[in-house]
Amino acid sequence: MSASSNLGNTTGKMDVDEAAIDEGLYSRQLYVLGHEAMKRMAVSNVLIVGLHGLGVEIAKNVVLAGVKSVTVFDPEPVQIQDLSTQFFLREEDVGKSRAEATVPRLAELNAYVPVRNLGGRPGQDITIDLISDFQVVVLCGASYSKQLEINDWTHKNGVHFIAAETRGLFGSVFNDFGPKFTCVDPTGEQPLTGMIVSVEKDKEGLVTCLDETRHGLEDGDFVTFSEVQGMTELNGCEPRKISVKGPYTFTIGDTTNLGDYKAGGIFTQVKMPKIIDFKPLRESRTNPEFFFTDFAKFDRPATLHAGFQALAEFREKNGRFPRPRNGEDAAAIVQIAKQLDADADEKVLTELSYQASGDISPVVAVIGGFVAQEVLKACSAKFHPMIQHMYFDSLESLPDELPSEADCQPLGSRYDGQIAVFGKKFQDKIANHRQFLVGSGAIGCEMLKNWSMLGLATGPNGVIHVTDLDTIEKSNLNRQFLFRAKDLGSFKAEVAAAAVADMNPDLKGKILARQDPVGAYTEDVYSAEFFAGVDGVTNALDNINARLYMDMRCVFYRKPLLESGTLGTKGNTQVIIPDLTESYASSQDPPEKETPSCTVKNFPNAIQHTIEWSRSLFTNLFITPPQSVNSYLSEPNYLESAMKYSGQATEQIGQILSYLVTNKPLTFEECIIWARLQFEEKYNNEIRQLLFSLPKDAVTSTGQPFWSGPKRAPDPLTFNSSDPTHLQFIIAAANLRAFNYGLRGETDPAYFRKVADSVIVPEFTPRSGVKVQINENDPAPQAGGADADDVPDLAAKLPPPSSLAGYRLNPVEFEKDDDTNHHIDFVTAASNLRAMNYNIPVADRHTTKQIAGKIIPAIATTTALVTGLVCLELYKVIDGKRKLESYKNGFVNLALPFFGFSEPIAAAKNKYGTTEWTLWDRFEFKNDPTLKEIVDWFRETHKLDVTMVSQGVSMLWSSFVGKKKSEERLPMKFSKLVETVSKKPIPSHVKHLTVEVMVSDEEGEDVEVPFIVVHI
């Protein structure tokens, strides 16, 4: 009987539909996978065989992702070298069964995923009768003969199979998801959509899109249509295969038997399932299909395909792997591999043999993250599986001074797996390295885990500084695996530091946790002395501004910086090395294109526009007015300041009067009445006013219909308390209004219906002469309200602040992750009502939350892989490599899947005279010189005339300041000059000043030179 028969093979539709997903825990991951894929995962049982570092890395990511269950099999006893990569093991576990020691800690990761041990005794191998109850079987480090035996059965019986192993800086993966595997969404990208302006009645049916945006489609894509006038047969048609003719045109096949196209229409890309035929290992090993991880190593997969088979044969023959850097064993591996592939690269095969007994955490993270995503693909049918053999290596990470055989021998230590690859001498360099980790969220947790396995900073001179001002939230638990439910509310850096010190006790006292954010206001904390005490910086940040700041500091202090980021299944890594590469700030993505305000205000045509509008409405109703009231009540000269800006004063003071006096609710029922009137104003009256100013039959100056193309004519909504969206708006708005005034809210829908239906709504009459902003370049019409001359009268109606001593309103602080606070409920209802006005398809709460909350999709698999790539670059930083080609920037997309590596871009060279310089260069002046000494130095040393000197926002001196000022300032010590001009003392922690100068050459031409550092 199967040891796992109680798990059941539950893949029926009923089970998928009923699978429960905790949106709080999986919130970031849901934006990557979607509910349907998550439901399919939630009925999938996964078996992982082999719990060295690779097996547990895969298991960790799969458990976090939320499959139905994970079962493990590894009855072998724990050995000390397992601790090189197996982060769930401790020294006291040596001698226990690997599975027995691992399962309790693995099970802590996700309360929704049972983790079971299949049992077994030492020496026992996995057998066919143990795997029949699983949807996915993963073999880690299994013998080749065992892989063939298990895969023969899985291929015939509809069980998805993955085999993977890591050998030092090498990794291997094989996938077989069986014949006719259906991938329901190969890319995971949002379907493309766009507006069309014509469809030709023709054999090829040419579709032309609105010329504002490219359609983005590719040959072979499928599309369907909606809102087409005239050729109405296209609306909701069966998906049509397209052929791209240009950036704004594509053909859809024969349209001759359809009606005549008149106007309008929207195309929507349709994701079509893809059927993939996998070959079993027995067949594909002689006719392999390779997935390339590095196109600069085009011949590498074929060599490693032979090499890994040679390792398997050597292992079966000798009962062991080749010895570290042993020439005799390497020669045997080369001989076997050459019989399989005469063209195999001997140098690569030799290195594979040298490292075969090694086990290093970064490669485990890369291969483990990749394989875990393949497991999720097998369970969910979401994203394209890898076809079919993958080989990975990072030989560039070896130190320039290669270790000897004697240096790589095991020492009976937890680092033996790494020493087998890099040697004891380099292990000591790792142990005495000093790193600063900025951020301890998803990437930060993975980074610290890898560093603890590496033994980073465990030596007498080593130290790790980690800072993060955030505390742990529930949604963090899905991908920040160092945290547990008991840690909610605690500081991330402290919990993460303690967790990895528990993984590797050698880190105790060597890892220092902080809550100080990085920025200009903490330069007394992260001072010159601090940076002098670290060898490099690793960013684990989630915002551009902090990244740019750290980049600037690393350039200034000339420290290597390792940069990375993830977005769903996509990830990137960048290496910044002093004097070699450009910096992070040297090249940035262009800013996101902003939606014109007139589109959001009057002419939305996509759900993103209505969500943006609803977020503004949230601010304008529940945040800004209460803040203005509180400012009026607490700031003595608030009204005087407001009246200086009379263009805004009428609206601002009128708002205070409304919120503080005329419309101040005393009961919750009054909040419901207010919400009902807000509904009428926003979704009926304002739409009627717009249509009065721009009727549906309005035409442009050229005689074309105004309401056409991207401008969708709206319709007012009539309130209906039985409509769930109408009622949701009232409930959320009334409760948020009550929060502003400290009133107790309600949630009973019947109560809201009763009150809302009883409200007497004033009759609305559109006004003449109301201007509408039609184009972004048109002036925005002023908000209606009192004339500026009426400001004093309005102000006179306000009660004096002294009469309301201590009274304050409660401005709402937008919080997307609290499902009980009505914030996302309001934004969703407000956005969808607006969408109904304009006949735009509405969005569910989940989608609205992502867009309104600007949530970055995230999944643990990508995080693990990207962090592994960063740590492979860290080896190079520790080694101090000085060649640009030694380093690699990376980009991955696990959905496709795709790996891309490139050499970092060299720092751009500038020139003055015959001297070349880069962003890493600077002029340094010691002992607080005078300004005159600096000016004279430039003239005498470089034949350059200084024309301007500035520091921060202060212009200290220029050639046109006049004789008197020059005579005053030139003899001043630089620190005195800065204090005099800025009228502020230099903080005591500041030991140097960064200075910019403008200079000209002997011909009077301006030339660019490096910045100046003045030590004071």
WOUR-V759355 format. One record per backbone hydrogen bond with DSSP energy under -1.0 kcal/mol. NH is the residue of the N-H (numbers start at 1). CO is the residue of the C=O. E is the energy in kcal/mol with one decimal. If there is no record, write none. Layout:
BEGIN
nh;co;e
NH;CO;E
NH;CO;E
END
This chain:
BEGIN
nh;co;e
5;2;-1.3
7;4;-2.2
11;9;-1.2
16;12;-1.9
17;13;-2.8
18;14;-1.6
23;21;-1.1
26;22;-2.6
30;26;-2.9
32;29;-1.6
33;29;-2.6
34;30;-1.7
38;34;-2.0
39;35;-2.5
40;36;-2.1
41;37;-2.3
42;38;-2.1
43;40;-1.1
44;41;-2.1
46;69;-2.4
47;136;-2.6
48;71;-2.7
49;138;-3.2
50;73;-2.5
56;52;-2.0
57;53;-2.1
58;54;-2.4
59;55;-2.5
60;56;-2.7
61;57;-1.8
62;58;-2.3
63;59;-2.7
64;60;-2.3
65;61;-1.6
66;62;-1.2
68;41;-1.4
68;44;-1.5
69;44;-1.3
70;114;-2.4
71;46;-3.0
72;116;-2.8
73;48;-2.0
78;96;-3.0
82;79;-1.8
83;80;-1.5
84;81;-1.9
85;82;-1.6
86;82;-2.7
87;85;-1.3
89;86;-1.6
93;90;-2.1
94;91;-1.5
95;78;-1.9
96;93;-2.6
98;76;-2.9
99;74;-2.4
101;97;-2.4
102;98;-1.9
103;99;-2.7
106;102;-2.3
107;103;-2.7
109;106;-1.4
113;110;-1.6
116;70;-2.3
118;72;-3.2
124;121;-2.5
130;127;-1.7
131;128;-1.7
134;131;-1.3
135;45;-2.1
136;45;-1.4
137;160;-2.7
138;47;-2.8
139;162;-2.8
140;49;-2.8
141;164;-2.7
147;143;-2.3
148;144;-2.4
149;145;-2.2
150;146;-2.7
151;147;-2.6
152;148;-2.3
153;149;-1.2
154;150;-2.5
155;151;-2.6
156;152;-1.0
157;153;-1.5
159;154;-1.9
160;135;-2.3
161;176;-2.6
162;137;-2.2
163;174;-2.3
164;139;-2.6
165;172;-2.1
167;170;-2.4
168;358;-1.8
170;167;-1.8
171;392;-2.5
172;165;-2.7
173;390;-2.5
174;163;-2.7
175;388;-2.3
176;161;-2.5
181;276;-2.9
183;274;-3.3
184;381;-1.8
185;381;-1.1
194;267;-1.8
196;265;-2.4
197;208;-3.0
198;208;-1.4
200;206;-2.7
202;200;-1.1
207;250;-3.8
208;198;-2.5
209;248;-3.3
210;195;-2.4
213;210;-1.0
215;247;-2.4
220;242;-2.3
221;218;-2.3
223;240;-2.2
224;268;-2.1
226;266;-1.7
229;263;-2.6
231;229;-1.3
232;230;-2.1
234;231;-1.8
235;232;-1.4
236;225;-3.2
237;234;-2.2
240;223;-3.0
242;221;-2.9
243;251;-1.6
245;249;-1.8
246;249;-1.7
250;207;-1.9
251;243;-2.6
252;204;-1.1
252;205;-1.5
253;204;-1.7
255;202;-2.7
258;255;-1.8
262;229;-2.9
263;229;-1.1
266;226;-2.7
267;194;-2.6
268;224;-2.5
269;192;-3.4
270;222;-3.0
274;183;-2.9
276;181;-3.1
278;178;-1.2
284;280;-2.8
285;281;-2.1
291;389;-2.9
297;294;-2.1
300;297;-1.3
303;299;-1.5
304;300;-2.7
305;301;-2.3
306;302;-1.7
307;303;-2.5
308;304;-3.1
309;305;-1.1
310;306;-2.1
311;307;-2.3
312;308;-1.9
313;309;-2.2
314;310;-2.7
315;311;-2.6
316;312;-2.2
317;313;-2.0
318;314;-2.7
319;315;-2.1
326;323;-1.7
330;326;-2.0
331;327;-2.2
332;328;-1.6
333;329;-2.0
334;330;-2.6
335;331;-2.2
336;332;-2.2
337;333;-2.7
338;334;-2.5
339;335;-1.2
341;337;-2.5
344;341;-1.8
349;345;-2.3
350;346;-2.7
351;347;-2.1
352;348;-2.4
353;349;-2.2
354;350;-2.5
355;351;-1.8
358;355;-2.5
359;417;-1.6
364;360;-1.9
365;361;-2.5
366;362;-2.2
367;363;-2.9
368;364;-2.7
369;365;-2.4
370;366;-2.0
371;367;-2.9
372;368;-2.3
373;369;-1.6
374;370;-1.7
375;371;-2.4
376;372;-2.1
377;373;-2.0
378;374;-2.2
379;375;-2.1
380;376;-2.7
381;377;-2.7
383;185;-2.7
384;186;-1.7
384;895;-1.8
389;289;-2.2
390;173;-3.0
392;171;-2.5
394;169;-1.5
397;394;-2.2
398;395;-1.7
402;400;-1.0
409;406;-1.1
416;413;-1.5
419;415;-2.8
420;416;-2.1
421;418;-1.1
422;418;-2.8
423;419;-1.9
424;407;-2.3
427;423;-1.7
428;424;-1.9
429;425;-1.2
430;426;-2.3
431;427;-2.3
432;428;-1.4
433;430;-1.4
435;463;-1.9
436;536;-1.7
437;465;-3.6
438;538;-2.6
439;467;-2.4
445;441;-3.0
446;442;-1.8
447;443;-2.6
448;444;-2.6
449;445;-2.3
450;446;-2.4
451;447;-2.8
452;448;-2.4
453;449;-1.8
454;450;-2.5
455;451;-1.3
456;451;-2.2
457;430;-1.9
458;455;-1.7
459;431;-3.3
462;459;-1.0
463;433;-1.1
464;510;-2.9
465;435;-2.4
466;512;-2.6
467;437;-1.9
468;514;-1.7
472;490;-2.3
476;473;-1.2
477;474;-1.5
479;476;-1.7
480;476;-2.7
483;480;-2.1
487;484;-2.2
488;485;-1.5
489;472;-2.5
490;487;-2.6
492;470;-2.3
495;491;-2.1
496;492;-2.9
497;493;-2.4
498;494;-2.2
499;495;-2.3
500;496;-2.1
501;497;-1.7
502;498;-1.4
503;499;-1.5
504;500;-2.3
507;504;-2.6
508;505;-1.7
510;507;-2.8
512;464;-3.2
514;466;-2.4
522;519;-2.0
523;520;-1.0
525;522;-1.1
526;522;-2.8
527;525;-1.4
531;527;-2.4
532;528;-2.0
533;530;-1.1
534;531;-1.4
535;434;-2.8
537;560;-2.5
538;436;-2.9
539;562;-2.7
540;438;-2.7
547;543;-1.5
548;544;-2.8
549;545;-2.2
550;546;-2.5
551;547;-2.4
552;548;-2.3
553;549;-2.3
554;550;-2.6
555;551;-2.3
556;552;-2.4
557;553;-2.9
559;554;-2.3
561;576;-2.6
562;537;-2.2
563;574;-2.9
565;572;-1.9
567;570;-2.8
568;857;-2.5
570;567;-2.1
571;892;-2.3
572;565;-2.5
573;890;-2.5
574;563;-3.0
576;561;-2.7
580;577;-1.9
581;577;-1.9
582;905;-2.5
586;583;-1.0
600;596;-1.8
601;597;-2.7
602;598;-2.5
603;598;-1.2
609;606;-1.1
610;606;-1.2
611;607;-2.2
612;608;-2.2
613;609;-2.1
614;610;-2.2
615;611;-2.1
616;612;-1.7
617;613;-2.2
618;614;-2.4
619;615;-1.9
620;616;-2.8
621;617;-1.7
622;618;-2.5
623;619;-1.6
624;619;-2.5
627;623;-1.8
628;624;-2.5
629;625;-2.6
630;626;-2.5
631;627;-2.3
632;628;-2.5
633;629;-2.1
634;630;-1.4
635;631;-2.7
638;635;-1.6
641;637;-2.2
642;638;-2.3
643;639;-2.4
645;642;-1.2
648;645;-1.9
649;645;-1.5
650;646;-1.0
652;648;-2.6
653;649;-3.2
654;650;-2.2
655;651;-2.1
656;652;-2.0
657;653;-2.6
658;654;-2.2
659;655;-2.7
660;656;-2.3
661;657;-2.4
662;657;-1.6
663;658;-2.4
672;668;-1.6
673;669;-2.1
674;670;-2.4
675;671;-2.2
676;672;-2.6
677;673;-2.1
678;674;-2.1
679;675;-2.3
680;676;-1.9
681;677;-2.4
682;678;-2.8
683;679;-2.6
684;680;-1.3
685;680;-2.9
686;681;-2.3
688;684;-2.7
689;685;-2.5
690;686;-2.0
691;687;-2.4
692;688;-1.6
693;689;-2.2
694;690;-2.8
698;695;-2.2
700;704;-3.1
703;700;-2.0
706;698;-2.9
708;706;-1.9
711;708;-2.0
715;837;-2.2
717;683;-2.7
723;720;-2.1
727;723;-2.5
728;724;-2.5
729;725;-1.9
730;726;-1.6
731;727;-2.8
732;728;-2.6
733;729;-2.7
734;730;-2.5
735;731;-2.0
736;732;-2.2
737;733;-2.4
738;734;-2.4
739;735;-1.9
740;736;-1.9
741;737;-1.2
742;739;-1.2
743;738;-2.8
752;748;-1.6
753;749;-2.6
754;750;-2.3
755;751;-2.2
756;752;-2.9
757;753;-2.6
759;756;-1.0
778;775;-1.4
790;787;-2.0
791;788;-1.6
794;790;-2.5
795;791;-2.9
796;792;-1.9
797;794;-1.1
798;795;-1.4
803;800;-2.0
804;801;-1.7
807;804;-2.4
810;740;-2.5
812;622;-2.3
821;818;-1.1
826;822;-2.3
827;823;-2.2
828;824;-2.7
829;825;-2.4
830;826;-3.3
831;827;-2.3
832;828;-2.6
833;829;-2.4
834;830;-1.7
835;831;-2.3
836;832;-2.3
837;833;-2.1
838;834;-1.4
839;836;-1.1
840;835;-3.0
848;844;-2.5
849;845;-2.8
850;846;-1.8
851;847;-2.1
852;848;-3.2
853;849;-2.4
855;850;-2.0
858;28;-1.1
863;859;-1.5
864;860;-2.6
865;861;-2.2
866;862;-2.9
867;863;-2.2
868;864;-2.0
869;865;-2.0
870;866;-2.1
871;867;-2.3
872;868;-1.7
873;869;-1.3
874;870;-1.7
875;871;-1.6
877;873;-1.9
878;874;-2.9
879;875;-2.0
880;876;-1.0
881;876;-1.9
886;883;-1.6
887;884;-1.6
889;902;-3.2
890;573;-1.3
891;900;-2.6
892;571;-2.7
893;898;-2.4
894;569;-2.6
898;893;-1.6
900;891;-2.5
902;889;-2.4
907;580;-2.0
910;917;-3.6
912;915;-2.4
915;912;-2.5
917;910;-2.3
921;918;-2.0
923;1011;-2.3
925;1013;-2.8
928;1015;-3.3
931;972;-1.6
932;970;-2.7
934;930;-1.5
935;931;-2.5
936;932;-3.0
937;933;-1.9
938;934;-2.0
939;935;-1.8
940;936;-2.9
941;937;-2.9
942;938;-1.7
944;938;-1.7
945;1000;-2.8
947;998;-3.4
948;998;-1.4
949;957;-2.9
950;996;-2.7
951;954;-2.8
954;951;-2.1
956;949;-1.9
957;949;-1.7
959;947;-2.3
961;958;-1.7
966;962;-2.2
967;963;-2.6
968;964;-1.7
969;965;-3.0
970;966;-2.6
972;969;-1.3
974;929;-2.5
977;973;-2.5
978;974;-2.4
979;975;-2.1
980;976;-2.4
981;977;-2.5
982;978;-2.6
983;979;-1.3
990;987;-1.5
993;1014;-2.3
995;1012;-3.1
996;950;-2.7
998;948;-2.5
1000;945;-2.2
1001;1005;-2.6
1004;1001;-2.1
1007;999;-2.2
1012;995;-3.0
1013;923;-3.2
1014;993;-2.7
1015;925;-3.2
1016;991;-1.9
END
